[in-house]
Amino acid sequence: MSAILSADDLNDFINPGIACIKPVETLPQQQPEENANPYEVTTEDKVKAENAPPAQISLTDCLACSGCVTSAEAVLVSLQSHSEVLDTLDRYAELRIPVQDHVGATDGMNGIDEDGRIFVASVSPQTRASLAATYNVSEQQAGHMIAQLLSGPYGLRSGGKHGSGFTWVVDTNVMREACLVAAAEEVQQALKAPTEGQKKPILTSACPGWICYAEKTHPHILPHLSKLKSPQALTGTLLKSILAKKFGVPPEKVWHMAVMPCFDKKLEASRGELTSHSWHGREGEDAVRDTDCVITARELLMLAESRNISFPCLPRKPLAKQFRPPFPDPTVNAFLFGRRRTKALRDTSEAASSIGTSGGYLHHVLQTQQSLHPGSTITIHRGRNADVADYSVLSPSGKTIFKAARYYGFRNIQNLVRRLKPAKASRMPGANSRRPARKPGGGAGEGDYAYVEVMACPGGCTNGGGQIKVGDVGTLRQTGVENGSWEQEVLPAQREWLGVVDEAYFSASSEDEDVDGDADGDVNMDMDDAHGPSINGEARSDDVVDGIDRTYIHGILEHWSSITGVELEKLIYTTFRAVESDVGKESGGGNEMERVSALAVAQGGGW
């Protein structure tokens, strides 16, 4: 795993369901003393005091047992680092993008190096916020700097064996809008007619740390989980499915890297459910991950440092036009790279708090419910801490129409899953079953909620383990910059620093960028409005909720399905499964820990 990862950084640790057996296995065996008389009675004063050495437990030990993370995941995670990105760029030449005509048709990929790859990247808004706060730039400028590193002439393309870079850098906020619309409709459908096996309330599934915890410790939660893919997974599916179809290449020719705020996203990328088999599966074909590699904000800086690139010195302007080829489908091109798609967030701190820094799933679901009930209002009841709250949509008469909640951090999540555990039927005739748990503010239990937004990190995704810590900011600001170019300042504590990052995250909505121009001021594409052109030339609809045109999003999703020939359900939904722990069980195949370590080292990883 990346050298940047240390135990101190992992604030989203998942406690195993069974006590760790490693200390027991490492206890020294008691050896009989030489020349010992078996008939001698040993007295207390003759016994030598012997202190057993402390048990040594490494990350490999933990990952080798599926109490938390499986062996396969351990190897896959170890491969996802900035080093893997550089090795891949040096291993494969960047494929030339064919010339497109006015309707988006291409001349295919004939005559292109068969070993080449199309490199694409997706970047989360939380990562941009972390870098923006670190270098005292706007969130928009941080995004330009990332694009310059990944695709520009002063970035990765300036070195390496092949001079390869990323052809497209996508903002995951774009696909997040699709996720929000689909999430709100999933909730509404569950209220009308739940699908088979689905239980109320629906719990978000975009946080991989939360999903890992649920699958391996609380299988009774699985029927509650939303089947919707996360923005990272959905972006990977869209990029690989469309590029493979348009260019007539297999999905493995498209290499997708995601820049995310937490290390758990590496686990998500390793899931067997998030591969080409779910939407492109053909007999005999190997599964290709929708996201090949995930790196964090700090690993992105290590990526630049490994190529002797000063990240803070990169241009803070959009890429020049020659480094931004249009996507092979004009409609999807406008959707992904049209005029800035951020919607106007509310200026009040109360509104920002209700939206949160984890994508705004709960906020959009509430806004959708309010739009379905004109005249209704939303009330908020704070829980025992800032990471717990419940929300109600009230009719004009004060009747509760819809209830939802937010649970952030594992301490709060444990309370949620405990209260959602099915009641045990009593064996005593006439006795009541276990009493239902109460919600934080009293009243009905968690089962009365229709939707709950669950995230592993306290404070949300801007507090992910891969984000830049305040202790590193001073050093990073001086790296590669001449002395005196940064003003000396007293940096806040980590808790206050998260507030600075959150401010950068929410500032994205207030940044005014009418069009994406190149470094010389040329416009890359024409826009009809802030959300790109309409579908099939039709005017934009009035079906706008929370700043998102739902009709437009539906049109984009249907267009995606039609051009790939894949059912929409296979593209945007996934599945979850209970994972049995093998803690304390006989492996039957030798020392599992040694096997995993050997595999990781052989592949260039390891700890």
ROKENU-505292 format. One record per residue (C-alpha): residue number from 1; residue in one letter; x, y, z. Coordinates in steps of 0.1 Angstrom, whole numbers, m for minus. Each point is the difference from the previous one (the first is absolute). Layout:
REM residues N
NODE  resi  resn     xx     yy     zz
NODE   NUM     a      X      Y      Z
...
REM end
This chain:
REM residues 607
NODE  resi  resn     xx     yy     zz
NODE     1     m      0      0      0
NODE     2     s     11     36     m4
NODE     3     a     27     11     24
NODE     4     i    m22     30      8
NODE     5     l    m25    m23     18
NODE     6     s      6     m4     37
NODE     7     a    m20    m13     29
NODE     8     d     m4     36     13
NODE     9     d    m19      9    m32
NODE    10     l    m26    m26      2
NODE    11     n    m28     17     19
NODE    12     d    m26    m22    m16
NODE    13     f     13    m32     16
NODE    14     i    m25    m29      1
NODE    15     n      2    m22     32
NODE    16     p     m2    m37     m8
NODE    17     g    m30    m19     13
NODE    18     i     23    m26     17
NODE    19     a     29      7     23
NODE    20     c     33      0    m18
NODE    21     i     16    m34      1
NODE    22     k     35     12    m10
NODE    23     p     14      5     35
NODE    24     v    m10    m35     10
NODE    25     e     17    m14    m30
NODE    26     t     33     18      7
NODE    27     l      4     m9     36
NODE    28     p     33    m18      5
NODE    29     q     m1    m37      6
NODE    30     q     11    m11     35
NODE    31     q     32    m20     m3
NODE    32     p     11    m23     28
NODE    33     e     33     10     17
NODE    34     e     30    m22     m8
NODE    35     n     10    m25     27
NODE    36     a    m33      7     18
NODE    37     n     m9    m26     26
NODE    38     p    m36    m12     m7
NODE    39     y     m4    m11     36
NODE    40     e     12     33     16
NODE    41     v    m26     22     16
NODE    42     t      4     35    m14
NODE    43     t     m6     28     25
NODE    44     e    m10     35     m7
NODE    45     d     34     15      8
NODE    46     k     16    m23    m26
NODE    47     v    m22     11    m29
NODE    48     k     17     25    m23
NODE    49     a    m21     30     m9
NODE    50     e     m5     m1    m37
NODE    51     n    m17     28    m19
NODE    52     a    m15    m11    m33
NODE    53     p      8     23    m29
NODE    54     p    m28     22    m12
NODE    55     a    m20    m14    m29
NODE    56     q      9     15    m33
NODE    57     i    m30      7    m22
NODE    58     s      5     14    m35
NODE    59     l    m25     13    m25
NODE    60     t      7    m32    m20
NODE    61     d    m12    m21     30
NODE    62     c    m33     19      1
NODE    63     l     m6     m1    m37
NODE    64     a      9    m37     m2
NODE    65     c    m31     m8     21
NODE    66     s    m34      8    m13
NODE    67     g    m12     13     33
NODE    68     c      4     34    m15
NODE    69     v     15     m3    m35
NODE    70     t      4    m30    m22
NODE    71     s     33    m13    m14
NODE    72     a     m9      9    m36
NODE    73     e    m10     35     11
NODE    74     a     34      3     17
NODE    75     v     19     m6    m31
NODE    76     l    m22     22    m22
NODE    77     v      2     29     25
NODE    78     s     38     m3      2
NODE    79     l      2      5    m38
NODE    80     q    m19     32      0
NODE    81     s     25     28      6
NODE    82     h     17     28    m19
NODE    83     s     28    m25     m9
NODE    84     e    m26    m22    m17
NODE    85     v    m12     30    m20
NODE    86     l     36      9    m12
NODE    87     d      8    m36     m8
NODE    88     t    m31     m3    m21
NODE    89     l      7     32    m19
NODE    90     d     35    m13     m7
NODE    91     r    m12    m34     m9
NODE    92     y    m26     10    m26
NODE    93     a      1     27    m26
NODE    94     e    m30     24     m1
NODE    95     l    m23     m9    m29
NODE    96     r     m7     27    m25
NODE    97     i    m36     11     m1
NODE    98     p    m15     m3    m35
NODE    99     v    m12     30    m19
NODE   100     q    m38      5      4
NODE   101     d    m25     14    m24
NODE   102     h    m28     25      8
NODE   103     v    m23    m27     13
NODE   104     g     26    m17     22
NODE   105     a      9    m29    m23
NODE   106     t     36    m11      1
NODE   107     d     24    m18    m23
NODE   108     g      5    m28     25
NODE   109     m     33    m10     16
NODE   110     n     15    m18    m30
NODE   111     g     38      2     m2
NODE   112     i      4      9     36
NODE   113     d     25    m17     23
NODE   114     e    m18    m31     14
NODE   115     d     18      4     34
NODE   116     g    m11     36      4
NODE   117     r    m27     14     24
NODE   118     i    m25     28      2
NODE   119     f      7     17     33
NODE   120     v    m29     17     17
NODE   121     a     m3     15     35
NODE   122     s    m28     11     23
NODE   123     v      5     25     29
NODE   124     s    m23      4     30
NODE   125     p     m9     35     13
NODE   126     q     12     m9     35
NODE   127     t     35     m5    m15
NODE   128     r     m1     33    m17
NODE   129     a    m11     17     32
NODE   130     s     29    m15     19
NODE   131     l     25     12    m25
NODE   132     a    m17     34     m3
NODE   133     a      3      5     38
NODE   134     t     36    m12      0
NODE   135     y     12     24    m26
NODE   136     n    m24     30      7
NODE   137     v    m16     m2    m34
NODE   138     s    m36     m4    m11
NODE   139     e    m16    m34     m5
NODE   140     q     m3      8    m37
NODE   141     q     37      8     m2
NODE   142     a      9    m32     18
NODE   143     g    m19    m19    m26
NODE   144     h     19     17    m28
NODE   145     m     33     m8     17
NODE   146     i    m10    m37      3
NODE   147     a     m9      0    m37
NODE   148     q     33     17     m9
NODE   149     l     19    m27     19
NODE   150     l    m19    m30    m15
NODE   151     s     m5     13    m36
NODE   152     g     20     32     m6
NODE   153     p     35      5    m16
NODE   154     y     16     10     34
NODE   155     g    m14    m31     18
NODE   156     l      4    m37     m5
NODE   157     r      4      3    m38
NODE   158     s     32     19      5
NODE   159     g     18    m32     11
NODE   160     g     m2    m38      2
NODE   161     k      8    m27    m25
NODE   162     h    m28      9    m25
NODE   163     g     m9     35     11
NODE   164     s    m35    m14      8
NODE   165     g    m27     20     17
NODE   166     f    m37     m1      6
NODE   167     t    m22      7    m30
NODE   168     w    m30     11     21
NODE   169     v     m3     12     36
NODE   170     v    m36     m2     12
NODE   171     d    m17     17     30
NODE   172     t    m19    m26     20
NODE   173     n    m25     28      9
NODE   174     v    m15     m6    m34
NODE   175     m     m8    m37      6
NODE   176     r    m10      9     36
NODE   177     e    m30     19    m14
NODE   178     a    m11    m32    m17
NODE   179     c      5    m19     33
NODE   180     l    m21     26     19
NODE   181     v    m29     m3    m25
NODE   182     a      2    m38      0
NODE   183     a      2     m1     38
NODE   184     a    m31     22      5
NODE   185     e    m19    m22    m25
NODE   186     e     11    m32     18
NODE   187     v    m13     14     33
NODE   188     q    m33     10    m16
NODE   189     q     m4    m34    m16
NODE   190     a      7    m17     33
NODE   191     l    m28     21     16
NODE   192     k    m25    m11    m27
NODE   193     a     10    m36     m6
NODE   194     p     33    m13     15
NODE   195     t     18    m25    m21
NODE   196     e      4    m36     11
NODE   197     g     22     m3     30
NODE   198     q      3     38      5
NODE   199     k     m5     14     35
NODE   200     k     m8     34     14
NODE   201     p     19     23      6
NODE   202     i     23      2    m31
NODE   203     l     36      6     10
NODE   204     t     25     17    m22
NODE   205     s     27    m23    m16
NODE   206     a     24     26    m13
NODE   207     c     25     m3     29
NODE   208     p     22    m31     m4
NODE   209     g     11      0     36
NODE   210     w    m36     m3     11
NODE   211     i     m7    m27    m25
NODE   212     c     30    m21     10
NODE   213     y    m12      3     36
NODE   214     a    m35    m10     m8
NODE   215     e      9    m30    m22
NODE   216     k     24    m15     25
NODE   217     t    m16      8     33
NODE   218     h    m37      7     m5
NODE   219     p    m16    m20    m28
NODE   220     h    m35      9     12
NODE   221     i      7     35    m14
NODE   222     l      5    m12    m36
NODE   223     p    m37      1     m9
NODE   224     h      0     37     10
NODE   225     l     29     10    m22
NODE   226     s     m7     22    m31
NODE   227     k      9    m20    m32
NODE   228     l     13     31    m17
NODE   229     k     37      2     m9
NODE   230     s     21     28     14
NODE   231     p     11     30    m22
NODE   232     q     35    m16     m2
NODE   233     a    m14    m33    m13
NODE   234     l    m26     16    m22
NODE   235     t     26     22    m16
NODE   236     g     22    m30     m7
NODE   237     t    m28    m20    m15
NODE   238     l    m10     29    m23
NODE   239     l     35      8    m12
NODE   240     k      9    m36     m7
NODE   241     s    m33    m11    m16
NODE   242     i     m2     30    m23
NODE   243     l     36      2    m11
NODE   244     a      1    m38     m5
NODE   245     k    m31      2    m22
NODE   246     k     10     31    m19
NODE   247     f     36    m10     m8
NODE   248     g     m7    m37     m4
NODE   249     v     25    m11     26
NODE   250     p     m3    m23     30
NODE   251     p     m6     16     34
NODE   252     e     35     m8     12
NODE   253     k     14     24    m26
NODE   254     v    m16     28     21
NODE   255     w     19      7     32
NODE   256     h    m19     20     26
NODE   257     m     16     17     30
NODE   258     a    m21     17     27
NODE   259     v     13     26     25
NODE   260     m    m20     m4     32
NODE   261     p      0     13     36
NODE   262     c      3    m33     18
NODE   263     f     20    m33     m2
NODE   264     d    m32    m21      2
NODE   265     k     m8     10    m36
NODE   266     k     29    m23     m9
NODE   267     l    m21    m28     14
NODE   268     e    m30     11    m20
NODE   269     a     20     m1    m32
NODE   270     s     10    m36      9
NODE   271     r    m35    m13      3
NODE   272     g     m9    m29    m23
NODE   273     e    m35     15     m5
NODE   274     l     15     32    m16
NODE   275     t     16    m15    m31
NODE   276     s     m8     m3    m37
NODE   277     h    m17    m33      7
NODE   278     s    m30     18     14
NODE   279     w     m6     19    m33
NODE   280     h     23    m15    m26
NODE   281     g      3    m36     12
NODE   282     r      7    m25    m28
NODE   283     e      9    m36      4
NODE   284     g     38     m5      3
NODE   285     e      8     36      6
NODE   286     d     19     11     31
NODE   287     a    m17     25     22
NODE   288     v     14     36     m3
NODE   289     r     m4     24     29
NODE   290     d    m21     31     m7
NODE   291     t     26     19     20
NODE   292     d     35    m13     m4
NODE   293     c     18     21     26
NODE   294     v    m10     24     28
NODE   295     i     24     25     15
NODE   296     t     m6     27     26
NODE   297     a      8     37      1
NODE   298     r     33     m6     17
NODE   299     e      9    m27    m24
NODE   300     l     m8     23    m28
NODE   301     l     27     24     13
NODE   302     m     24    m30      3
NODE   303     l     m8     m8    m37
NODE   304     a     12     35     m9
NODE   305     e     30     m2     22
NODE   306     s     11    m33    m15
NODE   307     r      2     18    m34
NODE   308     n     17     30     15
NODE   309     i    m30     22     m7
NODE   310     s     m8     28     24
NODE   311     f    m38     m2      5
NODE   312     p     m5     35     14
NODE   313     c     19     14    m31
NODE   314     l    m23    m16    m25
NODE   315     p    m22     24    m20
NODE   316     r    m33      9     16
NODE   317     k    m18      4    m33
NODE   318     p    m20    m25    m21
NODE   319     l     19    m23    m23
NODE   320     a      7     13    m35
NODE   321     k    m24    m13    m26
NODE   322     q     25    m24    m16
NODE   323     f      2    m19     33
NODE   324     r    m38     m3      3
NODE   325     p    m13    m22    m28
NODE   326     p    m38     m3     m1
NODE   327     f    m16    m32     13
NODE   328     p    m10    m23    m28
NODE   329     d    m37      6      6
NODE   330     p    m12     36     m3
NODE   331     t    m28     m3     25
NODE   332     v     21    m17     26
NODE   333     n     28     25     m8
NODE   334     a    m23     29      9
NODE   335     f    m12    m18     31
NODE   336     l     35     m7     13
NODE   337     f     19     31    m11
NODE   338     g    m27     26     m6
NODE   339     r     m2     33     19
NODE   340     r      7     m3     37
NODE   341     r    m27    m22     14
NODE   342     t      0     11     37
NODE   343     k    m33     11     12
NODE   344     a     m6     29     22
NODE   345     l      3    m12     36
NODE   346     r    m16     21     27
NODE   347     d     22     26     16
NODE   348     t    m11     m7     36
NODE   349     s     21    m22     23
NODE   350     e    m32    m19      9
NODE   351     a     m6     m9    m36
NODE   352     a     36    m11     m5
NODE   353     s     m3    m22     31
NODE   354     s    m31    m17    m13
NODE   355     i     16     m6    m34
NODE   356     g     32    m15     15
NODE   357     t     33     m7    m17
NODE   358     s     m8    m35    m11
NODE   359     g    m19      7    m32
NODE   360     g    m33     12     14
NODE   361     y    m20    m32     m3
NODE   362     l    m22      7     30
NODE   363     h     m5     36    m10
NODE   364     h    m11     m9    m35
NODE   365     v    m23    m27     12
NODE   366     l    m17     25     23
NODE   367     q     m2     27    m26
NODE   368     t    m16    m26    m24
NODE   369     q    m26     m9     26
NODE   370     q     m8     36      7
NODE   371     s     m5      6    m37
NODE   372     l    m25    m28     m1
NODE   373     h    m20     16     28
NODE   374     p     m4     38     m7
NODE   375     g     m2     21     30
NODE   376     s     19    m25     22
NODE   377     t     29      9     23
NODE   378     i     31    m17     12
NODE   379     t      9     m2     37
NODE   380     i     33    m11     15
NODE   381     h      5    m16     34
NODE   382     r     36     m2     12
NODE   383     g     12    m32     16
NODE   384     r     24     m6     28
NODE   385     n     29     14    m21
NODE   386     a      6     19    m32
NODE   387     d      2    m31    m21
NODE   388     v    m36    m12      9
NODE   389     a    m31     17    m11
NODE   390     d    m35     m9    m11
NODE   391     y    m22     19    m26
NODE   392     s    m37      1     m6
NODE   393     v    m20     13    m29
NODE   394     l    m32     15     15
NODE   395     s    m32      8    m18
NODE   396     p    m16     35      3
NODE   397     s    m21    m14     28
NODE   398     g     30    m13     19
NODE   399     k     m4    m37     m9
NODE   400     t     32    m20     m5
NODE   401     i      3    m10    m37
NODE   402     f     35    m13     m2
NODE   403     k     28     m8     26
NODE   404     a     37     m4     m6
NODE   405     a     33      2     20
NODE   406     r     37      4     m2
NODE   407     y     25    m22     18
NODE   408     y     38      8     m4
NODE   409     g     29    m18     17
NODE   410     f      2    m36     12
NODE   411     r    m10      8     35
NODE   412     n    m33     13    m12
NODE   413     i     m3    m27    m27
NODE   414     q      2    m27     26
NODE   415     n    m30     14     18
NODE   416     l    m19      1    m33
NODE   417     v      7    m36    m10
NODE   418     r     m7    m12     35
NODE   419     r    m35     16     m1
NODE   420     l     m7    m13    m34
NODE   421     k      7    m36     10
NODE   422     p    m32    m21     m3
NODE   423     a    m17     m6     34
NODE   424     k      5    m35     14
NODE   425     a    m32    m19      5
NODE   426     s     m3    m11     36
NODE   427     r     m2    m37      8
NODE   428     m    m24      7     29
NODE   429     p    m36     m3     m9
NODE   430     g    m17     34      0
NODE   431     a     32     19      6
NODE   432     n      8     31    m20
NODE   433     s     29      0    m23
NODE   434     r     30     23      5
NODE   435     r    m12     36      3
NODE   436     p      7     22    m30
NODE   437     a     28     25      5
NODE   438     r     m7     37      2
NODE   439     k     14     27    m22
NODE   440     p     23     27     14
NODE   441     g    m27     25      7
NODE   442     g    m26    m25     13
NODE   443     g    m31    m11    m18
NODE   444     a      0    m27    m27
NODE   445     g     29    m23     m7
NODE   446     e     24      0    m30
NODE   447     g    m24    m23    m19
NODE   448     d    m23     30     m5
NODE   449     y     26     17    m21
NODE   450     a     m3     m3    m38
NODE   451     y     36     10     m7
NODE   452     v     32      3     20
NODE   453     e     33     15    m13
NODE   454     v     28    m20     15
NODE   455     m     37      9     m3
NODE   456     a     30    m16     18
NODE   457     c     20     32      7
NODE   458     p    m12     25     27
NODE   459     g     m8     32    m18
NODE   460     g     m4    m16    m34
NODE   461     c     23     m6    m30
NODE   462     t     21     31      3
NODE   463     n     14    m17     32
NODE   464     g     11    m31    m20
NODE   465     g     33    m17     10
NODE   466     g     16      9    m33
NODE   467     q     m5     38      4
NODE   468     i     29     23      8
NODE   469     k      5      5     37
NODE   470     v      7     34     14
NODE   471     g     34    m11     13
NODE   472     d     12     m5    m35
NODE   473     v    m13     32    m14
NODE   474     g     30     22      9
NODE   475     t     25    m24    m16
NODE   476     l    m21     m5    m31
NODE   477     r     m4     38     m6
NODE   478     q     38      4      1
NODE   479     t      8    m30    m23
NODE   480     g     12     11    m34
NODE   481     v     m7     37      7
NODE   482     e     26     27      5
NODE   483     n      6     12     35
NODE   484     g    m22     29      9
NODE   485     s    m27     m8    m25
NODE   486     w    m23    m12     28
NODE   487     e     m9     22     29
NODE   488     q      7    m16     34
NODE   489     e    m33     m6     19
NODE   490     v    m12    m19     30
NODE   491     l    m19    m30    m12
NODE   492     p    m31    m11     19
NODE   493     a     m5    m33     19
NODE   494     q    m12    m30    m20
NODE   495     r    m36      5     10
NODE   496     e      0     36    m11
NODE   497     w     19    m10    m31
NODE   498     l    m29    m22    m10
NODE   499     g    m22     31      1
NODE   500     v     24     17    m25
NODE   501     v     m2    m30    m23
NODE   502     d    m38      0      3
NODE   503     e     m1     37     m9
NODE   504     a     20     m8    m32
NODE   505     y    m24    m28     m8
NODE   506     f    m31     22      2
NODE   507     s     18     29    m18
NODE   508     a     m2    m20    m32
NODE   509     s    m36     12     m5
NODE   510     s      8     37      3
NODE   511     e     29     m1    m25
NODE   512     d    m10     17    m32
NODE   513     e     13    m17    m31
NODE   514     d    m23      6    m30
NODE   515     v     18    m23    m24
NODE   516     d     31    m22      0
NODE   517     g     25     19    m20
NODE   518     d     35    m11     m9
NODE   519     a     32     18     11
NODE   520     d     m4     25    m29
NODE   521     g    m37      7      7
NODE   522     d    m14    m22    m27
NODE   523     v    m32    m18      8
NODE   524     n      1    m37     m3
NODE   525     m    m37     m6     m7
NODE   526     d    m33     18     m3
NODE   527     m    m25     m3     28
NODE   528     d    m37      5      0
NODE   529     d     m2      6     37
NODE   530     a     16     m9     33
NODE   531     h     m7    m37     m4
NODE   532     g     10     m5    m36
NODE   533     p    m22     m4    m30
NODE   534     s    m34    m15      0
NODE   535     i     m7    m36    m10
NODE   536     n     m9     m4    m37
NODE   537     g     m4     38     m4
NODE   538     e    m29      2     24
NODE   539     a     m4     29     24
NODE   540     r     10     m5     36
NODE   541     s    m27    m11     23
NODE   542     d    m14     16     31
NODE   543     d      6    m32     20
NODE   544     v     28     15     21
NODE   545     v      6    m10     36
NODE   546     d     28     13     21
NODE   547     g     15     16    m31
NODE   548     i      1    m33    m20
NODE   549     d    m22     m5    m31
NODE   550     r    m13    m35      5
NODE   551     t    m14     m3    m35
NODE   552     y     34      8    m15
NODE   553     i     18    m25     23
NODE   554     h    m25    m27    m11
NODE   555     g      7      8    m36
NODE   556     i     37     m3      5
NODE   557     l     m4    m34     17
NODE   558     e    m23    m13    m27
NODE   559     h     24     13    m26
NODE   560     w     29    m18     17
NODE   561     s    m20    m33      0
NODE   562     s     m9      4    m37
NODE   563     i     35      6    m13
NODE   564     t     15    m28     20
NODE   565     g    m29    m25     m5
NODE   566     v      0     m8     37
NODE   567     e    m30      1     23
NODE   568     l      0     30     22
NODE   569     e     m4    m21     32
NODE   570     k     33    m18     m8
NODE   571     l     18     33     m4
NODE   572     i    m11     18     31
NODE   573     y     m8    m26     26
NODE   574     t     22    m25     19
NODE   575     t     m4    m27     27
NODE   576     f     13     m8     34
NODE   577     r      7    m32     19
NODE   578     a      7    m13     34
NODE   579     v     37     m9      6
NODE   580     e      8    m28     24
NODE   581     s     30      5     22
NODE   582     d     27    m27      0
NODE   583     v     15     12     33
NODE   584     g     11    m31     20
NODE   585     k     m8    m24    m28
NODE   586     e     25    m24    m16
NODE   587     s     11     15    m33
NODE   588     g     10    m33    m15
NODE   589     g     24     16    m23
NODE   590     g     30      9     22
NODE   591     n      7     32     17
NODE   592     e    m25     25    m14
NODE   593     m     20     30     13
NODE   594     e     32    m11    m18
NODE   595     r    m19     m7    m32
NODE   596     v    m16     34     m1
NODE   597     s     33     17      8
NODE   598     a     18    m19    m27
NODE   599     l    m27      8    m26
NODE   600     a      1     37      9
NODE   601     v     38      2     m2
NODE   602     a      0    m19    m33
NODE   603     q    m24     25    m15
NODE   604     g     21     30     12
NODE   605     g    m21      7     31
NODE   606     g      3     m9     36
NODE   607     w      2     17     33
REM end
